[in-house]
């Protein structure tokens, strides 16, 4: 079975929009699915690292080429507390 992967091109958006849009996309994906985010905001590096720590979605890989940042996240398994994810919920 292949793992579903989605690519979200968020280049041109600034903090906090890349993380907020990625969060919205991940919420609609099945557990284990991968989301690749393309971003151009240098602040997104720290944002996605913090987002991964706080939400439990794994930051599988990160790279930067000529000012374009590529993050691959894996959606976490569902947890009962998902309804209480705080400000990023919704």
PyMOL commands that set and color helices and strands:
alter all, ss='L'
color gray80, all
select helices_A, chain A and resi 17-27+44-55+80-84+86-88
alter helices_A, ss='H'
color red, helices_A
select strands_A, chain A and resi 5-9+34-39+58-65+68-74
alter strands_A, ss='S'
color yellow, strands_A
deselect
rebuild
show_as cartoon
